[in-house]
Amino acid sequence: MTDSSIIPPERTGDVIRAVREVVEQYYEPRIEVVKDATGEEIPVLVTGQQQNVKLFSPQDFDPFREKPLRRSGTAVLTALESFVGHVNRFKDEDSIIFASDDRAAPSLTAVIDYHRQGHEGDPRFGKHRAHFAFPLSDEWQAWQEADKAPMSMIEFAAFLEDRVIDVLQLIPGEDELNREQQMFVDATGGAVATPSQLIAMSLSLKVNEKATVNEVRNLSTGEGEVQFTSTHDTAIAGDRVRVPTVFIIGIPVFRNGAFYRVLARLRYRQMQGQLKFWYELWRTDRVFDHAFKEACEQVRVETELPLLLGKAE
C-alpha cells in the first residue's frame, strides 16, 4: 500500500522548480520610487515575473488626499452672466478666453490655467476651463431655417401667421431705417409691409388655395399683384392679391439677447404650374456678427481678460 501524498525523491527537484515558477509568476507587486530627467520623484508599480513597470499619474492618488494637486475639468455654463461669474471666480493674471465665431455654433471657452505670459513664461496644463455655447434664439432659428425655401401658398400663409408677431411696424417719424437698409428698401420698390398687410395677404392666399393663377405682374407702387381664376366655393372670381416687396422683423440672435431689425424680401414665382412664395433675409451675416461682437465685448470688459477669436490648443 502506497501513500499518494508522498513525493518520490527523484521528483523533488521538479516540484521545487514548479513552485518557484508559480511564485515568480505571481510575484507580489511593489511600489518603488524613480526619478525623472528633472529629478522629480515618481512612484511606479513593479509587477510580475518580468518585473513590469507601470507609471502612476499623480491624479491616481487624489482619492487619498485631502485635496487634489490642481484644478481640472470644464464647467459648462448656460447663461452669459454665469460664464462671466465663473471666470471671475477662478481667473488669474494669465487666464484667457477664446471665442469661436462659427455662425452655426458660436461659443466662448475660458482657459483658467493658461500658460504664463512671456516668451520664457512657465507652461501650464490648461485643463481648468469654462465653456459657454451661445444658444441661438427660437426666432432666429425659425426664420433662418425657412430662408429662401419656396413654399406653396398655404404653407407660406401658415408660416406668416405663425411668425407675424416677429414682424415690425415702423412708426413714421419715430422708427427710422439706417442708410443701407433704406437703400435696400428703395431698390426693391419702397413698399414695406405692416403686420396687418401680411395677415391680409395670408388670408387671401388661403382663400385662393385651389385657384388658378391667371396673371402675375408688378405695380407702379413697387408691390406685386397676383390675379386668380377661382375654383374655390368661397372665393370671388378674379381675386387679386397684392404682394408687398419687403417686410421687417425684430428678433434676437441669441436667446434672451438684444433684438435686431432684419429686412426680408418677399418673392414669388410660378413653378411647374404652381405659385410658390418665399422670402430672402437681407445681410443676416452682419446682424449675427454685430450681436456676437457685442457679447464678446461685454465678456472682455466684465472679466478684464484677453479675448481671442479661435480655439485653444
Protein Blocks (a to p, Z undefined) as FASTA:
>chain_A
ZZfkbccfklmmmmmmmmmmmmmmmgccdddddddfkopacddddedjkopacdddfklm
mmmpmbdfbdcdjdddfbfklmmmmmmmmgcfkbccdddfbfklgcddddfkgccedjkl
ccdeklaccdddddddfklmmmmmmgopacdfklmmmmmmmmmmmpccddehkaccdfkl
mmmmmmnnopacdfklmmmmmmmmmmmmmpccfbdcddfkopacdddddfbfkbcehiac
dddfbdcddddfbghiacdddddddddddeehiacdddddehklmmmmmmmmmmmmmmmm
mnopacdedddZZ
